[in-house]
Amino acid sequence: MKHFQVVKLNNRKQWLIILFMAFFAAFYLFAETTSSFSVFNKNETETQALIKSGEKNSKQIALTFNISWGQEKVYKVLDVLKKENIHATFFVSGEWAERHPEILNKIAEDNHEIGMLGYRYKSYVKQDIEEVRKDLLQAKEVFRKLGYEDLTLVRPPSGHFNEEVLDTVKKLGFSTIYWSINPNDWKNPGSKEIVNTVLDDASSGDIILLHASDIIKHTETALKDIIPAIKKKKLSFVTVSELISNSSSESKPLN
């Protein structure tokens, strides 16, 4: 009998330990997630801190491309956009712009919009906020020297942000641009998967995240299917600034 009681007690202790560890793991995961991607609700009278999309009845949609390294794939993306006669918004890091000013100029010459990915393309939630501020100012100065003084759009590196980051971006006079559709093309899931992910969700006001760094393998091909299909939906391709101008852009907490 005593032996049975000891076993029962040990089992109870084991279950308590398991439950405690599970609770701790869940709490840790929640804390990590909210600290890295928290978005706070703003009053209607305040400026939107994070822009994920434009007006849902605008009949417009925006293609955006991130570039932090490489110099080959971007030309292929630009060729597709030129053939389709549409304009997009390219978010580039300051370091990349310094290394490839000729490509930056090509993007601008093709009448695409330019936004900033900071200077070093290092996660803003892994830096002190003063380092984030310095990174943004350094990027601004780099683009100024390259002849781009009026850039107003910022996309946090890797899409990582918190309330402090959003507040800093706003105080420096920039708008934080996120996205509403992300097919993770940088993971190279295949052209069909990229196309399906975009077209399954694409609707008026959406901001689509794609990449033009040399890591991509299927984005150029996917674009050749995405663009005509979206045009068939009677949606016009515009830059992010055009999408959000004179509209109440949407800011939502990330799930």
C-alpha positions in Angstrom: 0.0 0.0 0.0 2.8 2.4 0.9 4.5 1.6 -2.3 1.3 2.5 -4.3 1.1 5.8 -2.5 4.7 6.7 -3.3 4.2 5.9 -7.0 1.0 7.9 -7.1 2.8 10.9 -5.5 5.6 10.6 -7.9 3.2 10.6 -10.8 1.5 13.7 -9.4 4.8 15.5 -9.1 5.8 14.5 -12.6 2.5 15.9 -14.0 3.0 19.1 -12.0 6.4 19.6 -13.4 5.2 18.9 -16.9 2.4 21.4 -16.5 4.7 24.0 -15.0 7.2 23.6 -17.9 4.4 23.8 -20.5 3.1 27.0 -18.9 6.5 28.6 -18.7 7.2 27.7 -22.4 3.9 29.2 -23.5 4.5 32.3 -21.5 8.0 32.7 -22.9 6.8 32.3 -26.5 4.0 34.8 -25.9 6.4 37.3 -24.5 8.9 36.9 -27.3 6.1 37.3 -30.0 4.5 40.3 -28.5 7.7 42.1 -27.8 8.9 41.7 -31.4 5.7 42.3 -33.3 3.3 44.2 -31.0 1.2 46.9 -32.7 -0.7 49.2 -30.5 -4.1 50.6 -31.2 -4.3 54.3 -32.1 -7.1 56.8 -31.7 -8.9 57.8 -34.9 -7.5 61.3 -34.5 -3.9 60.2 -34.4 -1.7 59.4 -37.3 -1.6 55.8 -38.3 1.6 54.2 -36.8 1.7 51.2 -39.1 0.2 51.0 -42.6 -0.8 47.6 -43.9 -3.1 48.5 -46.7 -5.0 51.3 -48.4 -8.7 51.9 -48.9 -10.6 48.7 -49.7 -12.8 50.4 -52.2 -10.0 52.1 -54.1 -9.7 49.5 -56.9 -6.0 49.8 -56.5 -3.2 47.5 -55.3 0.5 48.0 -54.6 3.4 45.7 -55.4 6.4 46.2 -53.1 9.9 44.7 -53.4 12.6 44.4 -50.7 16.2 44.5 -51.7 19.1 44.2 -49.3 21.7 42.4 -51.4 22.5 41.3 -54.9 22.5 43.0 -58.3 21.2 40.5 -60.8 17.6 39.5 -60.1 16.4 43.1 -59.7 16.9 43.7 -63.4 14.8 40.8 -64.3 12.0 42.0 -62.0 12.3 45.5 -63.5 12.0 44.1 -67.0 8.7 42.3 -66.1 7.3 45.5 -64.6 8.3 47.5 -67.6 6.7 45.1 -70.1 3.5 45.2 -68.1 3.7 49.0 -67.8 3.2 49.1 -64.0 4.9 51.0 -61.2 5.8 49.5 -57.8 7.6 50.5 -54.6 11.1 49.2 -53.9 12.3 49.2 -50.3 16.1 49.1 -50.2 18.7 49.2 -47.5 21.2 52.1 -47.3 24.2 49.7 -47.5 22.8 48.3 -50.7 22.1 51.7 -52.2 25.7 52.7 -51.5 27.0 49.7 -53.3 24.6 49.9 -56.3 23.7 53.5 -56.9 23.3 52.8 -60.6 20.6 50.2 -59.9 18.9 52.6 -57.6 18.9 55.2 -60.3 17.5 52.6 -62.8 14.6 51.9 -60.4 13.8 55.6 -60.2 14.2 56.1 -64.0 11.6 53.5 -64.5 9.2 55.6 -62.4 9.1 53.3 -59.4 8.9 54.6 -55.9 11.8 54.1 -53.4 11.5 53.5 -49.7 14.0 52.7 -47.0 14.8 49.4 -45.2 17.1 51.2 -42.8 20.8 51.3 -43.3 22.2 47.9 -42.2 19.1 45.7 -42.6 19.4 44.5 -39.0 16.3 43.7 -37.0 15.1 46.8 -35.1 13.8 44.8 -32.1 17.3 43.4 -31.5 18.8 46.9 -31.2 18.6 49.7 -28.6 16.1 52.3 -29.7 18.9 54.9 -30.0 20.7 52.5 -32.4 17.5 52.3 -34.4 17.3 56.1 -34.6 20.9 56.3 -35.7 20.4 53.6 -38.4 17.4 55.5 -39.8 19.2 58.8 -39.9 22.3 57.2 -41.5 20.0 55.7 -44.2 18.4 59.1 -44.7 21.8 60.7 -45.1 23.0 58.0 -47.6 19.9 58.5 -49.8 20.3 62.3 -49.6 23.9 62.1 -50.9 22.6 59.9 -53.7 20.1 62.5 -54.7 17.0 61.1 -52.9 16.1 63.7 -50.3 12.4 63.3 -50.0 12.0 59.7 -49.0 9.1 59.2 -46.5 8.5 55.5 -46.4 10.2 53.0 -44.1 9.8 49.3 -43.8 11.5 47.8 -40.7 14.2 45.2 -41.6 12.7 41.7 -41.7 9.3 43.3 -40.8 10.3 43.4 -37.1 9.0 46.2 -34.9 7.5 47.1 -31.6 5.7 50.2 -30.3 9.0 52.0 -29.5 10.2 51.4 -33.1 7.0 52.7 -34.6 7.1 55.8 -32.4 10.7 56.5 -33.4 10.0 56.2 -37.1 7.0 58.5 -36.7 9.0 61.1 -34.8 11.6 61.2 -37.6 8.9 62.1 -40.0 8.6 58.7 -41.8 5.6 56.4 -42.4 6.0 52.7 -41.4 4.9 50.5 -44.3 4.0 46.8 -43.7 2.0 44.5 -46.0 -1.2 42.6 -46.2 -0.1 39.8 -48.4 3.2 37.9 -48.0 3.8 34.8 -50.2 7.3 34.3 -48.7 8.9 34.3 -52.1 12.4 34.5 -50.5 11.9 30.9 -49.3 11.6 29.9 -53.0 8.4 27.8 -52.6 8.0 27.6 -56.3 6.3 29.9 -58.8 2.9 28.2 -58.5 2.8 28.6 -54.7 3.7 32.3 -54.9 1.0 32.9 -57.5 -1.7 31.0 -55.6 -0.9 32.7 -52.3 -1.1 36.2 -53.8 -4.2 35.6 -56.0 -6.1 33.8 -53.3 -6.0 36.9 -51.1 -5.5 39.8 -53.5 -8.1 42.5 -53.3 -8.5 46.3 -53.5 -6.2 48.1 -51.2 -3.7 45.3 -50.6 0.0 45.8 -50.2 1.9 42.8 -51.6 5.4 41.9 -50.2 7.9 40.4 -52.7 11.7 40.5 -53.0 14.2 41.4 -55.7 17.4 40.3 -53.9 19.5 37.6 -55.6 18.1 35.0 -53.2 14.9 34.7 -55.2 14.4 32.0 -57.8 10.7 32.1 -58.8 9.5 35.7 -58.2 10.2 36.9 -61.8 8.2 34.0 -63.2 5.4 34.3 -60.7 5.0 38.0 -61.6 4.2 37.1 -65.2 1.1 35.3 -63.9 0.3 37.5 -61.0 0.1 40.8 -62.8 -2.3 39.8 -65.6 -4.5 37.9 -63.1 -4.8 41.0 -60.9 -5.5 43.2 -63.9 -8.4 40.9 -64.7 -9.8 41.7 -61.3 -10.1 45.3 -62.5 -7.5 46.5 -60.1 -4.9 49.1 -60.9 -1.2 48.8 -59.8 0.0 51.9 -58.0 2.9 52.9 -55.7 2.4 52.7 -52.0 2.2 56.5 -51.7 -0.5 56.6 -54.4 -2.4 53.8 -52.6 -2.4 55.6 -49.2 -2.8 59.2 -50.4 -6.1 60.8 -49.4 -7.3 57.6 -47.8 -7.7 56.2 -44.3 -5.1 53.4 -44.5 -5.6 50.4 -42.4 -3.6 49.6 -39.3 -4.3 46.4 -37.5 -2.7 44.3 -34.7 -0.7 41.3 -36.1 -2.1 38.0 -35.1 
